[in-house]
Amino acid sequence: MECEPAILRASRCWPGQGLLPLQWAAMNSTFAFDVCIRGAGIVGKTLALTLAREKLRVALVAAPPAVATQAGQEPARERDVRAYALNHASHQLLQSLRCWPAAAVTPVQGMRIWGDGAGMVAFAAEALADAAGTAPQAHAPLNWIVDVPALEDVLDSAVHFQPSIEWVDAPVPAALTAICEGRQSATRTALGVEYETLAYAQHAVATRVRARVPHQGVARQWFQGDDILALLPLGGTDGHEYAVVWSTTPEHARQLLLVEEDEFVTQLQAIVQHGHAGEADEGNASEAGADELGFTLTASRHRWPLRLSRAQHWTGAMPAAWAGAYTAGVAQNWVLLGDAAHTVHPLSGSGLNLGLGDVRELAQQIAQRPLWRSAGDRRLLRNYERARKSALVPFVLATDGLQQLFAHHEGAVHALRNWGMNQFDRSAGLKSWLVRQASGL
Ligand SMILES: Cc1cc2nc3c(=O)[nH]c(=O)nc-3n(C[C@H](O)[C@H](O)[C@H](O)COP(=O)(O)OP(=O)(O)OC[C@H]3O[C@@H](n4cnc5c(N)ncnc54)[C@H](O)[C@@H]3O)c2cc1C
């Protein structure tokens, strides 16, 4: 039975008509768990921790990970070579859960983006704070580069010590089933939810490199023909290591995984050379020429096909056959979060930030619900779907628009986009507006 006010009024079960709040809470206790989360990626685990903080009983469907319970112990799992650019909103959420892996985070103090001509855009945290007149935040970084395995470890450990979360090896009945299974979600497919997908003519290759000179917390990105190369600073502001995300044609991506390490570095250096030719004039000791950077490969190389995708529906009722197998007559609903609901091109580093935005919105809807509504109440799930679908629009337009803009090879478009970049670079107001949008706050 779903606790809808109309139904309740009709059956004279409205709280104002004699039923105590505790009795209402008991009605929602039909199941051993309030929420069943399918998928324990970063989005699933963050959701579990956020809902457990709201005193909900959470089942997390996945094999429990090996957790390092003592200092110095290494959990046994394949280490992801990626590092994510996380924005201020994600930082706040993870910090509120005490899951910010501070020792494995590099604040981004500057960002440089080169076009495929003379176009260039530079962002500096300090200059933008001044332009926005935000003195107390003057030294807040643009964003943070976070080592993925370190973030996974800290989340695993927090889940391990949270008594309201239980690892289960198969889905269990609950008023709400949260599907956080990533872009290939089997549950989403079994529910028959359409996942609209546009495959980009690009795959991403990720790895890590070390440079001879420190990066000083500056992230760099190049748009060069079919390639988009990002170097994300790691190891703190004085670090020498970068996480590499190189989006290129599928064929070139395959080759980049097979070529010798020296050849990989030579090809990477050829793209980097383009930007550093301009930087050499700026007299900054860290802005060495590409040859002086002397890159060496420090990690294995991995490849991801890139897609823009979005599920048509983000919430619905569990099919009668599934729900009936659990507990007949009690409403059970589902909701999609993270990559199970949407994916974007990694050029703007927004995928996980959007997924954590989903977690924040859903947790807020659940926390603010009246006591007589269950965590799986359809009305609050529909509010969540509406809010998050509209939050997704500007990110899709920006990342897809940029990808498309640089995919054109015509001379006129080439000149125009590089001219546009320089015009944008001169507009402090527009740049600080963009940084505020990307912060997620
Ligand atoms: C190269 C690259 C670079 C990126 N860089 C950034 C960046 O800088 N910043 C950013 O914000 N985002 C970035 N992203 C996006 C980011 O990786 C994703 O948005 C994020 O990992 C999505 O997390 P998720 O938990 O939703 O899904 P996933 O990470 O895919 O996790 C899903 C989990 O569910 C499990 N699972 C699957 N099916 C089932 C099932 N049936 N039952 C139980 N469990 C199941 C999977 O094993 C997995 O553990 C990048 C992506 C790529 C490819």
The ligand as an SDF file (V2000), in Angstrom:
LIG
                    3D

 53 58  0  0  0  0  0  0  0  0999 V2000
   38.0910    8.7670  -19.4950 C   0  0  0  0  0  0  0  0  0  0  0  0
   37.0660    9.3380  -18.5670 C   0  0  0  0  0  0  0  0  0  0  0  0
   37.3610   10.4280  -17.7690 C   0  0  0  0  0  0  0  0  0  0  0  0
   36.4040   10.9800  -16.9130 C   0  0  0  0  0  0  0  0  0  0  0  0
   36.7240   12.0910  -16.1700 N   0  0  0  0  0  0  0  0  0  0  0  0
   35.7880   12.6450  -15.3760 C   0  0  0  0  0  0  0  0  0  0  0  0
   36.0940   13.8350  -14.6120 C   0  0  0  0  0  0  0  0  0  0  0  0
   37.2010   14.3830  -14.6850 O   0  0  0  0  0  0  0  0  0  0  0  0
   35.1220   14.3520  -13.7950 N   0  0  0  0  0  0  0  0  0  0  0  0
   33.8800   13.7950  -13.7110 C   0  0  0  0  0  0  0  0  0  0  0  0
   33.0410   14.3110  -12.9810 O   0  0  0  0  0  0  0  0  0  0  0  0
   33.5750   12.6610  -14.4160 N   0  0  0  0  0  0  0  0  0  0  0  0
   34.4830   12.0960  -15.2380 C   0  0  0  0  0  0  0  0  0  0  0  0
   34.1810   10.9480  -15.9440 N   0  0  0  0  0  0  0  0  0  0  0  0
   32.8260   10.3410  -15.7900 C   0  0  0  0  0  0  0  0  0  0  0  0
   32.8020    9.3450  -14.6210 C   0  0  0  0  0  0  0  0  0  0  0  0
   33.7430    8.3180  -14.8490 O   0  0  0  0  0  0  0  0  0  0  0  0
   31.4130    8.7140  -14.4890 C   0  0  0  0  0  0  0  0  0  0  0  0
   30.4240    9.6990  -14.6200 O   0  0  0  0  0  0  0  0  0  0  0  0
   31.2570    8.0200  -13.1300 C   0  0  0  0  0  0  0  0  0  0  0  0
   32.2230    7.0200  -12.9660 O   0  0  0  0  0  0  0  0  0  0  0  0
   29.8670    7.3910  -13.0200 C   0  0  0  0  0  0  0  0  0  0  0  0
   29.7650    6.7220  -11.7950 O   0  0  0  0  0  0  0  0  0  0  0  0
   28.5780    5.6710  -11.5390 P   0  0  0  0  0  0  0  0  0  0  0  0
   28.7630    5.2260  -10.1170 O   0  0  0  0  0  0  0  0  0  0  0  0
   27.2930    6.2510  -11.9750 O   0  0  0  0  0  0  0  0  0  0  0  0
   28.8600    4.4610  -12.5600 O   0  0  0  0  0  0  0  0  0  0  0  0
   30.0530    3.4160  -12.5880 P   0  0  0  0  0  0  0  0  0  0  0  0
   31.3280    4.0480  -12.2100 O   0  0  0  0  0  0  0  0  0  0  0  0
   29.9740    2.7560  -13.9320 O   0  0  0  0  0  0  0  0  0  0  0  0
   29.6800    2.3580  -11.4480 O   0  0  0  0  0  0  0  0  0  0  0  0
   28.6370    1.4350  -11.6130 C   0  0  0  0  0  0  0  0  0  0  0  0
   28.8520    0.2760  -10.6490 C   0  0  0  0  0  0  0  0  0  0  0  0
   27.7320   -0.6240  -10.6970 O   0  0  0  0  0  0  0  0  0  0  0  0
   28.1990   -1.9690  -10.8060 C   0  0  0  0  0  0  0  0  0  0  0  0
   27.1290   -2.7440  -11.4760 N   0  0  0  0  0  0  0  0  0  0  0  0
   26.8220   -2.7700  -12.7860 C   0  0  0  0  0  0  0  0  0  0  0  0
   25.7650   -3.5840  -12.9870 N   0  0  0  0  0  0  0  0  0  0  0  0
   25.3880   -4.0750  -11.7900 C   0  0  0  0  0  0  0  0  0  0  0  0
   24.3580   -4.9470  -11.3500 C   0  0  0  0  0  0  0  0  0  0  0  0
   23.4740   -5.4820  -12.2190 N   0  0  0  0  0  0  0  0  0  0  0  0
   24.2620   -5.2190  -10.0300 N   0  0  0  0  0  0  0  0  0  0  0  0
   25.1250   -4.6840   -9.1500 C   0  0  0  0  0  0  0  0  0  0  0  0
   26.1320   -3.8610   -9.5120 N   0  0  0  0  0  0  0  0  0  0  0  0
   26.2560   -3.5390  -10.8130 C   0  0  0  0  0  0  0  0  0  0  0  0
   29.4800   -1.8340  -11.6080 C   0  0  0  0  0  0  0  0  0  0  0  0
   30.3140   -2.9620  -11.3920 O   0  0  0  0  0  0  0  0  0  0  0  0
   30.0750   -0.5710  -10.9930 C   0  0  0  0  0  0  0  0  0  0  0  0
   30.7650   -0.8430   -9.8070 O   0  0  0  0  0  0  0  0  0  0  0  0
   35.1230   10.3950  -16.8300 C   0  0  0  0  0  0  0  0  0  0  0  0
   34.8000    9.2920  -17.6360 C   0  0  0  0  0  0  0  0  0  0  0  0
   35.7570    8.7670  -18.5060 C   0  0  0  0  0  0  0  0  0  0  0  0
   35.3940    7.5900  -19.3780 C   0  0  0  0  0  0  0  0  0  0  0  0
  1  2  1  0
  2  3  1  0
  2 52  2  0
  3  4  2  0
  4  5  1  0
  4 50  1  0
  5  6  2  0
  6  7  1  0
  6 13  1  0
  7  8  2  0
  7  9  1  0
  9 10  1  0
 10 11  2  0
 10 12  1  0
 12 13  2  0
 13 14  1  0
 14 15  1  0
 14 50  1  0
 15 16  1  0
 16 17  1  0
 16 18  1  0
 18 19  1  0
 18 20  1  0
 20 21  1  0
 20 22  1  0
 22 23  1  0
 23 24  1  0
 24 25  2  0
 24 26  1  0
 24 27  1  0
 27 28  1  0
 28 29  2  0
 28 30  1  0
 28 31  1  0
 31 32  1  0
 32 33  1  0
 33 34  1  0
 33 48  1  0
 34 35  1  0
 35 36  1  0
 35 46  1  0
 36 37  1  0
 36 45  1  0
 37 38  2  0
 38 39  1  0
 39 40  1  0
 39 45  2  0
 40 41  1  0
 40 42  2  0
 42 43  1  0
 43 44  2  0
 44 45  1  0
 46 47  1  0
 46 48  1  0
 48 49  1  0
 50 51  2  0
 51 52  1  0
 52 53  1  0
M  END
$$$$
